Amino acid sequence: MDFKESQFALPVDSEHKATVFKPFSLAAPHMRAFHLAWLSLFATFFSTFAIPPLLPIIREDLNLTDTDIGNAGIASFMGSIFSRLAMGTACDVFGPRIASATLSLITVPIVFSACFISTPQAFIVLRFLIGFSLANFVSNQFWMSSMFSGCVVGVANGVAAGWADVGAGATQLIMPLIFASITSFNVPAFTAWRVAFVVPALFQAMTALMVLFYGQDLPDGNYKRRRQPSSTKPRESVFKVLVHGISNYRGWVLGLTYGYCFGVELTVDNIIAQYFYDRFNLNIETAGAIAASFGVMNLFSRPAGGVISDKMGRRFGIRGRLWSLWVVQTVAGLLCILLGRVNTLGASILVICVFSVFVQAASGLTFGVVPFVSKRVIGSDIRNDGERWDDGGGGDTAAVVFRLKVLQGNKHFSDGSYDACL
């Protein structure tokens, strides 16, 4: 054990990255960073997907067509694509703490503005701008790779992202309950849904401030304070960092792979509550509860992908990580096809729950591979450019293509057909 290790509550390697992962510990700086990272991203998922479970009410208030709803869903992904590409570079330059907190605080007023929109055009713009907040996914994974050693980074990335993704499921359950609580005080439905958005906005602001004041970028301190005295090599330009990531073909391959698991997950999060509401004539609370089951599976399914990746990596090396990813994602694809063939409420719930486990585990397995795509030394820190490029929109780009080319403006789902899963 290095003599400096005694300053850390967890065992660390030569870079002071933790070599064990204890998710129920609050030990600083490693586990504190973990909890701040997942909670902050949880809040942005909660805000971004707070709209879909209330769409049956919102579409009546704003006179939205299926095309408007489909375009708004595409807009939310487009915003995320652009912001994720920028976030990777922001993390390299400013560190994950500042980058994450700043983006969350900038998008809080946008979430508040949901209270005031009145036209379909404003609704689409709102979803586009709120989608920017999902770039915190990049800072989440960057932060974990900065804090945890390669032997546990897969599970750390999987749990941090998985617990955060639960926000997309929790909002499906909680927002209809908030709406129902407000209407119980005789508040009109078209007013109640607007007031409900105060909750995700305040929650996102609170978690951003926690990251800013209690977080730490690296095991040895924050970015600026650590880099100045210890860096002996000139820092690379922002442009050079971005070009290196874009030119790495491995990042493109993983981006495509990620698109077919996380991209599908994002698309389902956007339409699943409305699908059950329209297809099976359920009330908004019941549809939201069923939709929540898809996202809540992230509590264990995505972390399980990280665990599997680490175990296979220790036993078979990088090939073990890659083969386990292929197997799990193939099963997810087969379940997605099955989802398009069932026609009853009970069967749909059962299949979508099992499907969610595999598609989310595939995301966790992907991020078990990401830290090994490309390691370069920038200053005195090891960074993973493939991670930022893979994070930089693979899942969101696939979601956009899926909405544009397959769902065709929400029609496949609003008419009760799940053939789009094919």
N, C-alpha and C positions, 0 to 999 in steps of 0.2 A: 504494500500500500504506500502510495506517495505521501510525503509528509504533509502536503497541502490538502489531502483528502479529508483530514479530520475536520475541516471547516464545513463539510457537507454532511447532511443527515443520511444520505444514501451512498453506497459504494459507487465510485466513479472510475472512468478510464483516464488515460493520459491527457485527454482534452477536457477533463472534468465533466464529461457527459455521464449521466447515470447509467449504470449497467443493470439495474433492476427497475421494475415498474410496479409501484404500489398505488393503485387508483383510489384507495380510500385514505391515503395519507395527505396531509397538507404541508409536508416538509418543504421549506424554501431551499433553493429556488426552483428545483425541478418540478416537484409535484404542485407547487403553487401556480407555476406557469401553466401546467397541464389543466388545472381546474379553471383558471381564468380564460384559457384559450377555448375550451369546449363551451363554457357558459356564455362567453361573448358571441361565439358563432351560433349557439342555440338561439340567442335572442334575435339574431339577424334572420335565421330560418323562420322563427316564429313570426317576425314582421312580414317577411316576403310572402309567406304562404297563409297569412291571415285573411286574405281576400277570397281564395277559392271556397272555403266552407260557407261563406256568406253570399256567394254568387246568386243563389235563387232569389234573394232579397235585392241585392244590388242591381241585378239585370232588370228587374221591374222598375226600380227607382230611376235608373239612368236610361231605360229603353234600349238595352244592349241587345244586339243580334248575336247569333252564333259566330258570325264572322268577327264581330268586335271582340268577343271573348277569346276567340282563337288568336287574333292579332295581339291582344293584350298579353296572352301567355307567351307568345313569341317575343314580344317586346321585353318581357321580364328576363328572358334568357339572353337576349342581345345585350342588354345592359350589363349582365354578369360577365359575358365574354370579354367586352372591352375593359371592364374594371379588373378582371383577373389577370389579363395580360400586363396591365400597369402595376398591379399589386406585387407581383414577383420582383420587379425592379425596385419598387418602394421598400420592400423588405430588405433587399440587398443594401440599399443606400441608408435607410433610416432605422432599420430594425423592425421586428414584428410587432413590438409593443406600440410604438408611435403610429405605425402604418395602420394597425387594426383599430385602435381607439379613434384615430382621426377619421377614418372612413365611416365608422359607426356613428360618430357625432355629426358628421356632415349629412348623413342620410336620415337622422332622426326627424328634422323638420319635414322631410318628404313624407314620412309615415304619418305625421300629424296632419299633413295637407289632405289626407284621405277624407277628413271631415268636411271638406269644402268643395270637392269636385261635383260637377253637375252635368257633364256631357260625356258621350262615349270617347271623344278625342282626348279629353282630360284624363279619363280612366286609363287609356292606353299609355299616355305619357307618364302617368303615375306609376304604373307597373314597370315601365322601362327604367325609371329613376330608382325605384325601390330595389330593383334587381342588382344595382351596383353594390349593395351591401353584402351580397353573397361572395364578393371577392375576399372577404375575411376567411374564407376556406383556405386560401393560399397562405395567409399569415398563420393560421392554425397549424397547418402541416409544416411550414417553415420553422415555427417555434418549437414543435416537437422534435424535429430533426436537429435543432440546435441544442436541445437539452438532453436527448437520450442517445445512447450508444447504438451501434448497428445491431447488437445482439437482441435489443428489445425495441428498436425504433418501429418495427412493424406493428407490434401490439399497441405501442404508444400512439402512433398515427391512427390506427384502427379505432381505438377507444375514444380518442379525442374527437375524431370526425363522427364516429357512430353516435356518441352521446349528444353531440351537437345536432346531428340530423334528426334526432328525436323531436327537435323543435318543430319540424315540418309536420309531424304527426300530432304533437301536443296541441298545436294551434287549431287543427281540424276538430279537436274535441272541445277545447276551451273557448274559442271565439263564439261558437253557437250558444254556449252556456252563458257567456257574458252578455250576448245579445238578448237571450231569453230573460236574464236577470234585469236588464234595463227596461225591456218591454213590460215586465211585471209591475213597474211603477207607472203604467199607463202612458209610457212614452211611445209615440208613433214609430212603427217599424222603420220607416224611411229616415227617421232621426236616430233611432237606436243604433243602427249599424255604423253610423258615423261616429257617435260617441264611443263606441266599443274600441275604436282605433287609438284612443288615448292610452290604453293599456299596453299594447306592444311598443308604442313610441317611448313611453316612460321606462319600460323594462330595458329596451335597447340602450337608452341613455345611461341608465344606472350601471349596466355591465361594462359599457365603454369607459366610464370613469373609474371603475374598479381596475380594469386593465391598465389604465394610464398611471394610477397612483400606487398600485400594489404589485404590478408586474415587473419582470426583469428579463431582458432580452437573452442573455447568455449566462451560463453558470458562474462566470467571473464578474458579471456586472452588465450594465447597459451598453448599447452599441458605441455611442460617442465616447463615453468615459473609458471604455476598454481599448478602443482602437487607437486613440491618440498616442498613449505611451508605449504600446506594445507593437504597433505595426512598423515593420522595417521595409516592406515592399510598397511601391506606389499602388494606390487603389485604381482599379480599372474603371473606365468610363461607363456610364449607364448604357450607352449605345452598344458598347462592346459586350457587356454582360447579356443584354437582350439578344444580340446577334448570335452569341455562342449558344444560348438556349434554343433559338429557332433553328439553327443549323444542325442540331443534334437529332439524327433520324430516329434514335431510340425514343426520344420524347414524343415524336409524331406517332410512333407505333403505340406507345402507352396511352397517348391522348385518344387514339381511335378506340382502343380497348376500353378505356374508361368511359368513353361516350356511350358504349353499348351496355353499360351497367348503370352508372350514375345518371347519364342522360335519360335513360328510360325511367329511372326513379323520379327525376325531376318532373318529367311529363305526367306520370301517374299522380304525383302529389298535386299537380295543378288541376286535374280533371276528376279525380276519383269521387269526391264528395258530391259533385254535380251529377256524376254518372249514377250513383246509387239513389240520389234524390229523384231523378227523372225516370230511371229504368224501373225501379221497384216501388215508386210512389211513397217514399218514406218522408217523415218530417225532417226538418233541418238538423235537429239534435241527433236523431238516430243515424242519419247519413254521415254526419260529422264523426260520430263515435266509430262507425265502421271504417271510415276513411283513416281515422287515427291509428287503427290497428296496423296499417301498412307502414306508417312512419315510425311508430313506437318500436317496431321490431329492431330498429337500429340500435336500441339499447344494448342488445347482445349480438346481433347478426354481423354488423360491420366489425366490431371488436373481434368476433370469432374469426373473421377473415384474417385479421392481423396476427392472431395467435397461431392459426394454421400456417401462415406464411413464415413466421419465425421458427416454428417447429420443423417445417419442411426444409427451411434454409439451413438450420443447424445439422440436419441429417444428410441432405443431398446437395447443399449449396444453392446457387442461384437457379439451377435447373429445377430443384424441388419447388421453389417459389413460383416459377413460371408454369410448371405442369399443374400444380394445385389451382392456380388461377384459371387455367384453361378448363379443367374439369368442372369447377364450380360455376363458371360463366356459361358453359355448355348446358348444364342442368337448368340454369336460370332461363336460358333461351327456350328449352323444351317446355318449361312450366308456363312461359309467356304464351306459347302456342296453345297450350291446354286452356289457359285463361280465356282465349278467344272462342273456345268451343262449348263452354258451360253456359247454361241459361237460367238457372235457379239462384235465388238469393243465398241459400245455404252453401251451395257448391261454389258460388262466386267468392264468398267470404273465405271459405277454406282454401281455395286455390290461391287467392291473392295474398293470404298470410304466408303460405309456404313459398310462393314466388318471391315475396319480399325478403325472406330470410336469405335466399340464394343470390338474388340480385344485389343485395346490400353487402353480403359477405364477399362478393366479387369485387366490390369497391374497396373493401378493406384489404383484400389480397393484392389489388393493384398498388396500393400505397405501401405494401410490404416490399414491392419491387422498386418503386420510385427512388428511394435514397441511394440505390446502387447503379443508377443509370449513368451518372457522370459526376465524378468528384474532382473539384478543382480547388486550388488554394487561392483565396482572395484575401490579401493582407495576411493575417495569421489564423484565419478561420476557414474550415472546410465547409463548402456550400454545395448544394445539389441543384444544378441548373435544370436538369431534366424534370425535377420536381416542379419548378415554377412554370415550366412550359407545359407540362402535363396538366397541372392545375389551371393553366391559363385559358381554359375554355373548352377542353375536349368534351366534357359531359354536356356543357351548355350548347355547344355547336351541334352536337348530335340531337339534342332536344329540339333545337330550332328546325333542323331538317325533318325530324319526325313529325313536328306539327305542320310544317309546310307541305310536305310530300305525301304524308300518310293520313293524318287526321282530317285534312282539308277543312279547316275552320270549325272543328269540333263536331262535325256532322256524324261521324262514325259513332261517337259516344252519346250524343243527344238522341239518336234514333234507336239506341239500345243495342248496338252492335259492337262487339269487341274484336271483330275480325282484323282491326288494325294491328293487333298484337302479332299477327302472322308476319 
